[in-house]
Amino acid sequence: MASSRIIYYTNKTYTDGSHPICLRLTFDRKHSYITLASVKPEQWDERNKQVIGHANARRINNKIKLKDAEADDLILEYDTGKSGLTRELIIGKLKGNKRSETLTDYINDYIKELEDKTQFNDASSKGSMRNEIIKFNRNNPDIRFQVITPSWLRKFHIYLKQEGKSERTIYNYMNMIRSLYNRAISDGVVNRELYPFDTYKLVMPESEKIGLDQDEVDKIIKAELKDQPTNAWELAKWTWLLSLAFGGARVSDVLMMKWSDFKNDRYYYVMGKNNKPVSLPIPDLARKALEFFGQYRERSNGFVVPELAKADFKDAKDVKRKIKNANRWYNRQLQRIAEAVGIDKTVSMHIARHTFGNLTGDKISPQLLQMIYRHSDIRTTMNYQQHWMNQEKLDEAIKAVVDF
């Protein structure tokens, strides 16, 4: 149970001899005090709980009445046990603190954090998720945490499915909501007893990783694309092959690649995703790609691939935006190339990473693959690479043990 009361707090005295008028809140026999004003003893009417003989008596008394009534309403709601209100949230409201209270507030705070860390792609993605959640909530951004029940989550799951979202994308939505719900519990915005993810179990779906096989890669390498009206297809083709040649390097790392990164017949760079240094030999496929990009060298501002030649590197948002736009453009060209050479798979810049894994299979030890992929944990490498393990060798290994 909780309660509130207006008190004249004589245990504290200010330098002018006055004492504070406080709203005392009690939760489970623990008191919290919110100071509303301060007056001298002769200016306080204890019986009627009001100020007298003070120049601002009317204004102070109105404030006392309003806060007392507001506290009564909040505590009545709190005592129902179904409001989602917490001690901290009630105190914050009565103090007039502006704080995040809804899921939308928390998503906005999260987006701001990502932007402060210059993670603009992630921030943009979370902004899209926020807009979809608000749309589901009938375009109402006031999504209080206590309304997020297992039933709400199931309905939202169905809604996302109907909107054409994949199970992995739906998982990402739910995982963000779960993370922010946990943060709201820590902040005292919602009670732990209302936590919906004890009932709505969140399980990451298995993602299907499809890479090109050797024949399909050969089709792209041998494709004669120079009869196209622009050099767009050739540019996309060799950018993709450059990524493949260096272990399926991420598109951001390929676009940030500079001619000065190539020294002593090796390629040196720092992986953008985790800031890990990488040193790789230059395979023949990469040499062919570099030979193609040589035609842009004088006007590419030091970059191998010319897309970031005009980027403003004093503006992190501009760089991220240009990388994102370039990735979209390359993906469109790559899909057109795939259709032109008879590949019926989706081809994108990211597929270069899956293609490297597919071509590798079990030819390279997990320890070496971990170094190529720059995974922090070898278990990540093992889980990633298991999609392309040689099934015949697995069958032979089983038979060698139990075929008797």
Buried (B, 14 or more C-beta within 10 A) or exposed (E): EBEBEBBBBEEEEEEEEBBBBBBBBBBEEEEBBBEBBBBEEEBBBEEEBBBEEBEEBEEBBEBBEEBBEBBEEBBEBBEEEEBBBBBBBBBBBBEEEEBBBBBBBBBBBBBEEBBEEEBBBBBBBBBEBBBBBBEBBEEEBEBBBBBBEBEBBEEBBEBBEEEEBEBEBBBBBBEBBBEBBBBBBEBBBBBEEBBBBEEBEEEEEEEEBEBBEEEBBEBBBEBEBEEBEEBBBBBBBBBBBBBBBBBBBBBBBBBBBBEEBBEEEEBEBEBBEEEEEBEBEBBEBBEBBBEBBEEBBEEBBEBBBBBBEEBEEEEBEBBBBBBBEBBEBBBEBBBBBBEBBEBEBEBBBBBBBBBBBBBBBBEBEBEEBBBBBBBEEEEEBBEBBEBBEEEEEEEEEEEEEEEE
